[in-house]
Structure formats: structure tokens, C-alpha cells
Amino acid sequence: MKRLQTAAIALLFLSSAASAATSSWVETEGGDVRLVALPAAADGSVRAMLDIRLHDGWKTYWRDPGGSGIPPSITLTGANLVSIGFPAPRRLGDVENHYIGYDRPVRLPLTLGNAAGGAITAKVFLGVCKNLCIPVQAELSVDTSGESFANPLEEAAIAAAEASLPHGADDGFKPLSGHFAADGMSVTVRFEAPGDTPLPDVFLSSASSFEFGAAGPVRREGAAFVAEVPVLHRPKVFDLAKNPISLTVRAGEKTMESPLAID
């Protein structure tokens, strides 16, 4: 697990009982968390979300925290976790202790599979930080067995969570190339972004055991933007065709996420 740099660490284990298709809030010092799920489709798939309600001044982590922190982890019973979506993060902390995550409430849309239309329980592990960091462990349960139609409020909340995800590549906002340094300790990233936005911020992540740091200053080279991203951990064996590195870019309020071709 990625290291957690803290002044003090407290571990909370809390649970919420099943109540319709939205769990109770599990409340902690730094933020509250709940699970929201819609009725299962005919193929057993479920649209859901992990709702993280951060308190003022508290922060939580992205899927690759940048070398310091705890990425959110979800383990399910009653369904399989097919995918978890992350809105584009922000660079947080200071020069000496920086990390990547969120400083405001965030909703992570989930796609679940093989749901039988009954109880679903999610064991969630995440970190929230202010002056100290608290690893939060929560057990969240929902029961969709009595749900044949989606609750409009739940459906609207999940649709908003899905809409918050970065868009895919398109004309004028797309990755161009990636290149490992000779020592393998950084990746040079080239991409296009809208020219009418603030200087973009760049984040890399991977489903394999790569770990990336916060990108250096973004610079222009002709029509392209270029950034150097530190590689904090590079696995001895990896298959980029199977598990490609993802490039996430934030340019003002515009965001993009797409696989990055490494040459």
C-alpha cells in the first residue's frame, strides 16, 4: 500500500444498515460516505456511486495519490465491481508534501455486475486529511430487492456523478505521445488542449502497479503541450497493451482522459 505521511493516524471502522437503495451516511471527523444504487438491469448490471461528503478543509485522494496517501478501495458482496470512475483531480498540499485528490465533496460513479437484485454490501477504505490523515474503513449496505423503478433523486445523483467524469479525446483535446526517460524514472507527455484555457495540469495513472508523482510545469512546444511526470514505482513486468497508462488533463474546468500511447 502506498505510504501515508501523517502527523497522527486514527482508524475508524463504521457500518450502515441497509435502507432501500441508499445506505445511511457513515459519519467521520473529516467527511461522510454513503452508497447509492439503482435497481439491477435485466443483465444484472447496476449503476451506483460512492458519495463522499467532505467537511470544510478536508481532502481525499485520487486513484493515484502521487506517492503519498491512500487511494479509495471498494470490495463488494452481492455484486461485482466492474468499474469505478474518478472525476479529474487537483494537485494539493505543498512543494514538500504534495498529493493528488479532491478538496471538495466528490461522487465516484460505479458500475456493478452480477447483482441478484437484493442486498449489496461495500467495504470501503479511503483516506481523508486535514492537519492529520485518517484512514476510514466503512461498511455500506443497500437493498434493491424491493426496487423495481429507480428513485428519481437517486437516478439524478448518479447521472450527475457520471457527467462529472472527464470526456474522452476529441479534436483539440487529445494525447499525442508518451516517452520513458532512459533511466525509466519519468515520462515525457505530449498532448493537445484547448488554447483558450489556463495552463493545463497533467496526471498519469495505471491499472497496473505503476505509481506516478505530480507532473512538472507544463510547457508549450509549437501547438503541443509537454510535461514531465515522475515515475515513483515501475513494475518489473508490465503489459501496456493490456493495462495502458491513462492521461488525465485538467484545463480550467475542461477535462479529458484517454489512454496514452508510449513509444
C-alpha positions in Angstrom: 0.0 0.0 0.0 1.2 3.5 -0.7 2.7 5.2 2.2 0.7 7.6 4.3 2.5 10.6 5.7 0.7 11.9 8.7 1.1 13.7 12.0 -1.2 11.1 13.6 -3.2 8.2 12.3 -6.6 7.0 13.6 -8.5 4.1 12.1 -12.3 4.2 12.0 -14.5 1.2 11.4 -18.1 2.0 11.0 -21.1 0.4 9.3 -24.5 1.5 7.9 -27.5 -0.8 7.8 -29.4 -1.5 4.6 -32.1 1.0 3.8 -33.7 0.8 0.4 -31.3 1.7 -2.4 -29.3 4.3 -0.5 -27.2 3.4 2.6 -27.1 5.5 5.7 -24.3 8.0 5.9 -21.3 6.8 7.8 -20.1 9.9 9.6 -16.4 10.7 10.4 -14.5 13.7 11.6 -13.3 14.6 8.1 -16.3 13.6 6.0 -19.2 11.3 5.5 -19.7 8.5 3.0 -22.7 6.5 1.6 -23.5 4.1 -1.2 -26.3 4.8 -3.7 -27.5 2.1 -6.1 -30.2 1.9 -8.8 -32.3 -1.3 -9.4 -30.5 -4.0 -11.2 -31.0 -4.2 -15.0 -32.1 -7.4 -16.7 -28.4 -8.4 -17.3 -27.6 -8.0 -13.6 -25.7 -4.7 -14.0 -26.2 -1.9 -11.6 -25.4 1.8 -11.8 -24.2 3.1 -8.4 -22.0 5.7 -6.8 -19.8 6.2 -3.7 -20.8 9.6 -2.3 -18.0 11.2 -0.3 -19.2 14.4 1.5 -16.0 16.1 2.7 -16.2 18.6 5.6 -14.7 22.0 5.2 -10.9 22.0 4.9 -10.7 18.2 4.5 -9.4 16.4 1.4 -9.3 12.9 0.0 -7.3 11.1 -2.6 -7.5 10.2 -6.3 -6.8 6.7 -7.7 -3.1 7.5 -7.8 -2.4 9.9 -4.9 1.0 10.9 -6.2 3.2 9.0 -3.8 1.6 9.9 -0.5 -1.8 8.8 0.5 -4.5 6.1 0.3 -6.4 5.5 -3.0 -10.1 4.6 -2.5 -10.7 0.9 -2.3 -14.0 -0.9 -2.6 -14.8 -4.6 -2.0 -18.3 -5.9 -2.7 -20.5 -8.7 -1.8 -23.8 -9.3 -3.6 -22.3 -7.9 -6.8 -19.0 -7.5 -8.7 -17.2 -4.2 -9.1 -16.9 -3.8 -12.9 -15.6 -0.2 -12.9 -15.1 2.9 -10.7 -14.9 6.4 -12.2 -12.9 9.3 -10.9 -13.5 13.0 -11.8 -10.3 14.8 -12.8 -8.4 15.6 -9.6 -6.4 18.6 -8.4 -2.9 19.0 -7.2 -3.0 19.5 -3.4 -0.6 20.1 -0.5 2.7 22.0 -0.8 6.0 21.6 -2.6 7.4 19.3 0.1 4.3 17.2 0.8 2.1 17.2 -2.3 -0.5 14.7 -3.4 -3.3 14.4 -5.9 -7.0 14.3 -4.9 -10.1 16.3 -4.1 -10.7 19.2 -1.7 -14.5 19.3 -2.1 -17.3 16.7 -2.0 -16.9 14.1 -4.7 -19.1 11.3 -6.1 -17.4 8.3 -7.7 -19.7 6.5 -10.2 -19.7 2.7 -10.0 -20.7 0.0 -12.5 -21.6 -3.3 -10.7 -22.2 -6.6 -12.3 -23.8 -10.0 -11.4 -26.2 -8.4 -9.0 -29.1 -10.6 -7.9 -31.3 -7.6 -7.2 -31.0 -8.0 -3.4 -28.6 -6.8 -0.7 -25.3 -5.3 -1.8 -22.6 -4.5 0.7 -19.5 -2.4 0.0 -16.5 -2.4 2.3 -14.8 0.9 1.6 -11.3 2.0 2.6 -10.2 5.6 1.9 -8.2 8.4 3.5 -9.3 11.9 4.5 -6.8 14.6 5.5 -6.6 18.0 7.1 -3.9 18.6 9.7 -3.7 14.8 10.1 -4.9 12.0 7.9 -7.5 9.4 8.9 -7.8 6.1 7.1 -11.6 5.4 7.1 -13.0 1.9 6.9 -16.7 1.7 6.4 -19.3 -1.0 5.5 -22.2 0.3 3.5 -25.2 -1.8 2.6 -28.2 -1.2 0.3 -31.1 -3.5 -0.5 -32.6 -3.2 -4.0 -34.9 -6.3 -3.7 -37.9 -4.1 -3.3 -36.9 -1.6 -6.0 -38.5 -2.1 -9.4 -38.2 1.5 -10.5 -35.3 4.0 -9.9 -35.9 6.7 -7.3 -35.7 9.9 -9.4 -33.4 11.6 -6.8 -31.0 8.7 -6.8 -31.0 8.4 -10.6 -30.3 12.2 -10.9 -27.5 12.0 -8.4 -25.8 9.1 -10.2 -26.3 10.7 -13.6 -24.6 13.9 -12.2 -21.7 11.7 -10.9 -21.3 10.1 -14.3 -21.5 13.5 -16.1 -18.6 14.8 -13.8 -16.1 12.3 -15.4 -13.6 13.6 -17.9 -14.5 13.5 -21.5 -12.6 11.3 -24.0 -10.2 12.6 -26.5 -11.5 14.7 -29.3 -10.3 17.3 -31.8 -8.2 19.8 -30.0 -8.0 17.9 -26.7 -6.1 14.6 -27.0 -2.9 12.8 -26.1 -0.1 12.8 -28.7 2.7 10.6 -27.3 4.5 9.4 -24.2 8.1 8.5 -23.8 10.0 7.0 -20.9 13.3 8.6 -19.9 16.4 6.5 -20.4 16.5 5.7 -16.7 12.8 4.9 -16.6 12.2 7.5 -13.8 10.0 9.8 -15.7 7.6 10.0 -18.7 7.5 12.9 -21.2 3.9 13.5 -22.1 2.8 15.5 -25.2 -0.8 16.4 -25.7 -3.2 18.9 -27.3 -5.5 21.1 -25.2 -7.8 24.0 -26.0 -5.8 27.1 -26.4 -8.4 29.4 -24.7 -7.9 27.8 -21.3 -5.5 28.2 -18.4 -2.2 26.2 -18.5 -3.3 22.6 -18.2 -2.5 20.3 -15.3 -1.4 16.7 -16.1 -2.0 13.4 -14.2 -1.0 9.8 -15.1 -2.4 6.6 -13.7 -2.4 2.9 -14.5 -4.4 -0.2 -13.6 -1.0 -2.0 -13.1 1.3 -1.2 -10.2 2.9 1.9 -11.7 2.9 4.9 -9.4 3.3 8.4 -10.7 4.2 11.7 -9.0 2.9 15.2 -9.6 3.8 16.5 -13.1 6.4 19.2 -13.5 5.5 22.6 -15.1 3.7 22.3 -18.4 5.3 24.0 -21.3 4.4 24.7 -24.9 6.3 23.2 -27.9 4.6 24.5 -31.0 1.0 23.5 -31.0 1.5 20.9 -28.3 1.8 20.9 -24.5 4.6 19.0 -22.9 5.1 17.8 -19.3 7.5 15.6 -17.4 5.8 13.2 -14.9 7.9 11.4 -12.3 7.7 7.6 -12.1 7.7 6.7 -8.4 7.3 3.0 -8.9 7.8 1.0 -12.1 6.9 -2.7 -12.0 9.5 -5.2 -13.3 6.8 -6.8 -15.6 4.0 -4.9 -17.2 1.9 -5.0 -20.4 0.9 -1.6 -21.6 -1.3 -3.2 -24.4 -3.4 -4.8 -21.7 -3.1 -2.1 -19.0 -2.4 1.1 -20.7 -1.3 4.3 -18.9 -4.1 6.8 -18.7 -3.6 10.5 -19.3 -5.9 12.9 -17.4 -5.7 16.6 -18.2 -7.5 19.5 -16.5 -7.5 22.8 -18.4 -9.6 25.1 -16.3 -13.0 23.4 -16.0 -12.4 21.3 -19.1 -11.1 17.8 -18.5 -10.0 14.9 -20.7 -9.0 11.3 -20.1 -7.6 8.9 -22.6 -5.1 6.1 -22.9 -1.6 7.3 -23.6 0.5 5.6 -26.3 4.0 5.1 -25.0 6.8 4.9 -27.7 
